[in-house]
Amino acid sequence: MSEDSTKSRNAGDIYRLIYYDRQSSRQIISEKLGLSLPTVTNNLNQLKADGLIYNAGSFESTGGRKAHLFQCVPHVRYSLGINITRNHLSIVVVDLDINIIAGKRMRRPFCDTDEYYQFMCREIEKLLDDHQIPREKLLGAGISMPVIINADQKTVSYATVIRVSHGIYERIGRHLSCPFFLFNDANSAGLAESWFSGSGKTMVYLSLCSSVGGATMDGMNVSRGSNNRSSEFGHMCVVPHGKRCYCGQYGCLDAYCSEKVLSDFTNGDLKQFFEKLKENDNQGYWNIFEEYLDHLAVAVNNLRMCYDCDIVLGGNVGSYMSDYIDRIRQKALALNPFEQNGDFIRVCHYRTEASAVGAAIYHIDCFVKNM
């Protein structure tokens, strides 16, 4: 290996260590990577000169010289995240720290047409202009949709929530000027939650939106299964021979725990449903919600039995569940033969735009890994 390639590899390893650990010192980097302190110092100086890292302060000293901390500069690069739903379009710009720098959400019914994608790209350009995002710093875009995406991240294998053509990637590519890939919306949301926590632990994300989906996170990676259909939790049966699901089967979780089960009682307004719950003067809303939680508890317990990991309640319903987390924990524990503590059930961090943020992570991940 040449001297230049060794230097490049060392710089990349140091950058990745700082990025994943959030911050680090010369001594810690030297110990973790097995590099000499002079080698670490030279590479840190080069990374600073390139504008990739900065001095973020010092450790508290217990005597002697304080150790300087280094951190990655978040605004060196940006990534676009786009989430397409049946009736809405969301666009976010995130930096390397997965902070949302800019975003907008619009009511726009999806239609697989050039007109729709032209509108989407105009809104993207406007958002970038309004927030003065340099195009040369843009890594690319990720587009999340409620469909099953093949391993190539370009073709759709299954779509019923929205209708898309087989050539959707090429159609979008006629209008979107930056590199992009397609992602399943629930997988993207799970990825955003996992990257935010940074724990590296296995986690199940249950997406409770207009359709029910999910993601299984193996550390900070999505576990996709043999056919890219892993974690289609909305189509596991919770009530044999029960209500009919949009997929054509009966008793699916989607038929009992999609947001429509609640919002249909308030003219499609989920926020209004939860406002009605807090008024405490309509037992009917509580009866509906208790039945919803009963079915949700069955699903959560099944997932706990299968995966033995944390279960994160996400999506539109998940964003309202903080006030009711103890209630769902009690219901799930009543079905659990092993545990008395329901802390493994928690509410999502991203209350909005999780799928868009997760879709943006792909290009950030590639940038960091290829440093």
C-alpha positions in Angstrom: 0.0 0.0 0.0 1.4 3.4 -1.0 2.2 6.1 1.6 -0.6 8.3 0.2 -3.3 5.6 0.4 -2.2 4.8 4.0 -2.5 8.5 4.9 -6.0 8.6 3.2 -7.1 5.5 5.1 -5.9 6.8 8.4 -7.6 10.1 7.9 -10.9 8.3 6.9 -10.7 6.1 10.0 -10.1 9.0 12.3 -12.9 11.0 10.7 -15.3 8.0 11.1 -14.4 7.5 14.7 -15.0 11.1 15.6 -18.3 11.1 13.6 -19.7 7.9 15.2 -18.5 8.8 18.7 -19.8 12.4 18.2 -16.5 13.7 19.6 -13.1 12.4 20.6 -9.6 13.3 21.7 -6.1 12.6 20.3 -5.4 10.0 23.0 -8.6 8.2 22.6 -8.2 8.1 18.8 -4.7 6.8 19.2 -5.8 4.0 21.5 -8.8 2.9 19.6 -7.1 2.9 16.1 -3.7 1.8 17.2 -2.0 4.8 15.6 0.9 6.8 17.0 0.1 10.2 18.5 2.2 12.0 15.8 0.2 10.2 13.1 -3.1 11.1 14.7 -2.0 14.8 15.2 -0.9 15.1 11.5 -4.2 13.7 10.3 -6.3 15.8 12.7 -4.5 18.9 11.4 -5.2 17.9 7.8 -8.9 17.3 8.6 -9.1 20.7 10.3 -7.4 22.4 7.3 -10.0 20.7 5.0 -12.8 22.1 7.1 -14.1 18.6 8.1 -13.5 18.8 11.9 -13.1 21.5 14.6 -11.9 21.9 18.1 -15.0 21.4 20.3 -13.4 22.3 23.7 -11.6 20.2 26.3 -12.3 17.4 28.7 -12.5 18.5 32.3 -9.0 18.2 33.7 -8.2 16.2 36.9 -4.7 17.5 36.8 -2.3 18.2 33.9 -3.0 19.4 30.4 -6.6 19.3 29.2 -7.3 17.0 26.3 -8.8 18.7 23.3 -12.0 17.4 21.9 -12.6 17.2 18.1 -16.0 17.1 16.4 -17.1 16.9 12.8 -18.4 20.0 11.1 -22.0 19.3 10.3 -22.6 21.8 7.5 -19.8 20.5 5.3 -22.4 18.5 3.3 -26.2 18.2 3.2 -28.7 15.6 2.0 -32.3 15.9 0.8 -35.1 13.7 2.2 -38.4 13.5 0.4 -41.5 11.7 1.7 -44.4 11.0 -0.6 -47.7 9.9 0.8 -51.1 9.5 -0.7 -52.1 13.1 0.0 -48.9 14.9 1.2 -45.4 15.8 0.0 -42.6 16.5 2.6 -39.1 17.8 1.8 -36.3 18.3 4.3 -32.6 19.2 4.1 -30.4 17.7 6.8 -26.8 18.2 7.7 -24.3 15.6 8.7 -25.6 15.6 12.3 -29.0 14.7 10.9 -30.3 18.2 12.0 -33.2 19.4 9.9 -31.9 22.6 8.3 -34.9 23.3 6.2 -38.2 21.7 5.5 -41.7 22.0 4.2 -44.9 19.9 4.1 -47.6 20.4 1.5 -50.9 18.9 0.9 -50.5 17.4 -2.6 -52.3 14.2 -3.7 -49.8 11.8 -5.3 -50.1 11.2 -9.0 -47.4 9.3 -10.9 -47.1 11.9 -13.6 -44.4 14.3 -14.9 -46.5 17.2 -13.7 -46.3 15.9 -10.1 -42.5 15.4 -10.3 -42.0 18.8 -11.9 -43.9 20.3 -9.0 -41.8 18.3 -6.5 -38.5 19.5 -8.1 -39.6 23.1 -8.2 -40.4 23.0 -4.5 -37.0 21.4 -3.8 -35.2 24.2 -5.7 -37.2 26.8 -4.0 -36.4 25.3 -0.5 -32.7 25.2 -1.4 -32.7 28.8 -2.6 -34.7 30.1 0.3 -32.2 28.6 2.8 -29.1 29.3 0.7 -28.0 25.7 0.5 -25.0 25.5 -1.8 -25.7 23.0 -4.6 -22.0 21.8 -4.5 -22.5 20.7 -0.9 -25.6 18.6 -1.7 -24.8 14.9 -1.6 -28.1 13.7 -3.1 -31.6 12.8 -2.3 -33.6 9.9 -0.8 -37.3 9.5 -1.7 -39.5 7.5 0.7 -42.8 6.1 -0.3 -45.4 3.6 1.1 -44.3 0.9 -1.3 -41.9 -2.1 -1.2 -38.6 -1.3 -2.9 -36.3 -3.8 -4.5 -32.6 -4.1 -3.4 -31.5 -1.9 -6.3 -33.4 1.0 -4.6 -34.8 2.0 -7.9 -37.7 -0.4 -8.7 -41.0 -1.0 -6.9 -42.1 -4.6 -6.2 -45.4 -3.9 -4.4 -47.6 -0.9 -4.2 -51.2 -0.6 -3.1 -51.4 2.4 -0.8 -50.3 4.6 -3.8 -50.2 3.6 -7.4 -46.8 3.8 -9.2 -45.5 2.7 -12.5 -42.6 0.3 -13.0 -40.5 3.2 -14.5 -41.0 5.6 -11.6 -37.2 6.0 -11.1 -36.6 7.0 -14.6 -39.6 9.3 -14.6 -38.4 11.1 -11.5 -34.8 11.2 -12.9 -36.0 13.3 -15.9 -36.6 16.2 -13.4 -34.4 15.7 -10.4 -30.9 16.9 -11.0 -29.0 15.3 -8.1 -28.3 11.5 -7.4 -31.3 9.8 -5.7 -32.6 6.5 -4.5 -36.1 5.2 -3.5 -36.9 3.8 0.0 -39.7 2.3 1.9 -41.3 4.9 4.2 -41.4 2.8 7.4 -37.8 1.6 6.9 -36.7 5.2 6.5 -38.5 6.2 9.7 -36.9 3.4 11.6 -33.5 4.3 10.3 -34.0 7.9 11.4 -34.9 6.8 14.9 -31.9 4.4 15.1 -29.4 7.0 13.9 -30.8 9.5 16.4 -30.4 7.2 19.3 -27.0 6.1 18.2 -27.2 3.1 20.5 -26.4 0.4 18.0 -28.9 -1.9 19.6 -31.6 -3.9 17.8 -34.9 -2.0 17.7 -38.3 -2.5 16.2 -40.1 0.6 14.8 -43.8 0.3 14.4 -45.2 2.9 12.1 -48.8 3.9 12.8 -49.9 6.1 9.9 -52.6 5.9 7.3 -51.2 2.4 6.8 -49.3 0.3 9.3 -45.7 -0.6 8.6 -42.5 -1.0 10.4 -38.7 -1.6 10.4 -36.4 -3.9 12.2 -33.1 -2.1 13.0 -29.9 -4.2 13.3 -27.8 -1.6 15.0 -28.0 1.4 12.6 -28.9 -0.7 9.6 -32.3 -1.8 8.3 -32.9 -5.5 8.2 -34.7 -6.0 4.9 -35.3 -9.8 4.8 -34.8 -12.2 1.9 -37.3 -10.4 -0.4 -37.1 -6.9 0.9 -40.4 -7.4 2.7 -39.2 -7.6 6.3 -41.2 -5.9 9.0 -44.5 -5.6 7.1 -46.1 -5.7 10.5 -49.4 -4.1 9.2 -50.2 -7.4 7.5 -49.7 -9.8 10.5 -53.0 -11.2 11.6 -54.1 -10.1 15.1 -57.8 -11.1 14.7 -58.3 -14.3 12.8 -61.2 -13.8 10.3 -61.5 -10.2 11.4 -62.0 -7.0 9.5 -60.9 -6.9 5.9 -57.6 -5.2 5.2 -56.8 -3.1 2.0 -54.5 -6.0 1.0 -57.5 -8.3 0.6 -56.8 -10.4 3.7 -58.8 -10.4 7.0 -57.7 -9.5 10.5 -54.5 -7.7 9.6 -53.1 -5.2 12.2 -53.6 -2.4 9.6 -57.3 -2.8 9.8 -57.2 -2.2 13.5 -54.3 0.2 14.2 -54.0 2.5 11.2 -54.5 6.2 12.1 -57.8 6.0 10.1 -59.3 3.8 12.8 -59.2 6.9 15.1 -59.3 9.8 12.7 -62.4 8.6 10.8 -64.4 9.6 13.9 -63.2 13.2 13.6 -63.5 13.7 9.8 -60.0 12.6 9.1 -58.4 14.9 11.7 -56.2 12.8 14.0 -55.2 15.8 16.1 -58.9 16.6 16.8 -59.4 13.0 17.9 -56.8 13.3 20.6 -58.1 16.7 21.6 -61.5 15.0 22.1 -59.9 12.4 24.4 -58.5 15.1 26.6 -61.9 16.8 27.0 -62.9 13.7 29.1 -66.6 14.3 28.4 -67.2 11.8 25.6 -66.9 8.2 26.7 -67.4 7.1 23.1 -63.9 8.4 22.1 -62.3 6.6 25.0 -64.1 3.4 24.1 -62.7 3.6 20.6 -59.2 4.4 21.9 -59.2 1.6 24.4 -60.2 -0.9 21.7 -57.4 0.5 19.5 -54.9 0.1 22.4 -56.0 -3.5 23.0 -55.2 -4.5 19.4 -51.9 -2.4 19.5 -50.9 -4.2 22.8 -51.3 -7.6 21.0 -49.1 -6.4 18.2 -46.5 -5.0 20.6 -46.4 -8.1 22.7 -46.0 -10.3 19.6 -43.1 -8.1 18.4 -41.5 -8.3 21.8 -41.8 -12.1 21.8 -40.3 -12.3 18.4 -37.4 -9.8 18.6 -36.8 -9.3 22.4 -35.8 -5.7 21.9 -37.2 -2.2 22.3 -40.4 -1.4 20.4 -40.7 2.2 19.2 -44.2 3.6 18.5 -43.9 5.9 15.5 -45.9 7.4 12.7 -48.7 9.9 13.1 -50.4 8.0 16.0 -47.0 7.4 17.7 -46.4 11.1 17.9 -49.4 11.5 20.2 -48.7 8.5 22.4 -46.5 10.1 25.1 -49.5 10.9 27.3 -50.7 7.3 27.0 -47.5 5.3 27.1 -48.2 3.9 30.6 -51.6 2.7 29.4 -50.2 0.8 26.4 -47.3 -0.6 28.6 -49.9 -2.0 31.1 -51.9 -3.6 28.4 -48.9 -5.2 26.7 -47.4 -6.4 30.0 -50.7 -8.2 30.8 -50.0 -10.4 27.8 -46.3 -10.9 28.6 -45.4 -14.0 30.7 -41.8 -12.9 31.3 -41.7 -9.2 32.3 -43.1 -6.7 34.7 -41.4 -3.6 33.3 -42.7 -2.0 30.1 -39.9 0.4 29.5 -39.0 -1.5 26.3 -42.0 0.3 24.8 -41.2 3.9 23.9 -42.4 6.7 21.8 -40.6 7.9 18.7 -38.2 10.9 18.8 -39.2 12.2 15.4 -42.9 13.3 15.7 -42.9 14.5 12.1 -40.9 13.9 8.9 -39.2 10.8 10.2 -39.5 9.1 6.8 -38.0 12.1 5.0 -35.1 12.3 7.5 -34.4 8.6 7.2 -34.4 8.7 3.4 -31.8 11.5 3.6 -29.5 9.4 5.7 -28.4 7.1 2.8 -26.1 9.7 1.2 -24.8 10.8 4.5 -23.9 7.2 5.4 -22.1 6.8 2.1 -20.2 10.1 2.6 -18.9 9.0 6.0 -18.1 5.5 5.0 -16.2 6.6 1.9 -14.1 9.3 3.6 
